[in-house]
């Protein structure tokens, strides 16, 4: 403890009211924690297919189709979905889900979040011609984070899919892959990472000993942070990697089963 100029130890302040700490303490609502999952991969690996496995687990799913390229997959999976053409439509749907519409479902999929970002960028640029990139992506993050943060408070698992972004360093023969992240703009990725409970990468791995008629490739969901690939699991209930992932397995892990 520092000594004052008179050589005496300073006395404890007498104007602190211990009871005021109670006003500062907040408690986590465990019922709506660990419910926002961000799944990213290269196109065609199976993000939309993963959402479709919800039905096999006996759960109800609603997919918000924010990426027109994925509609064909949705039709094949026979899952209920809503075609979302603009971010304003997405926001209106979120309002209805937060007003009680989400109670009908176990999983709400946003496929893809990167497609949603593209539509939002176009919307903001139309609203504010000439906006610079810093302000643009700041506004993109603010609007996306608000809707997803509020939506995750519902008693439903929110799964946001995204395309994969690869960053390289060096030139020529020295060029190498430095980072693989969800394919949002960097600031948006960082902002969504703060509110996501789980960030995982879906990839394909060659099967060790494929049987006759069996695909030589197997889907793998990575949950463990690696030097290049960005992942995160706040729940502590997920393995480093999940082979042949399904929404049934993911929901069980979210619930600690």
Buried (B, 14 or more C-beta within 10 A) or exposed (E): EEEEEEEEEEEEEEEEEEEEEEEEEEEEEEEEEBBBBBBBBBEEBBBBBBBBBBBEBEBBBBBBBBBEEBBEBBEEBEBEBEEBEBBEBBBEBBEEBBEEBBEEBBBBBBBBBBBBBBBBBEBBEEEEEEBEEEEBBBBBBEBBBEBBBEBBBBEBBBBBBBBBBEEEEEEEEEEEEEBBBBBBBEBBBEBBBEBBBBBBBBBBEEEEEEEEEEEEEBBBBBBBEEEEBBBBBEBEBBEEBBEEBBBBBBBEBBEEE
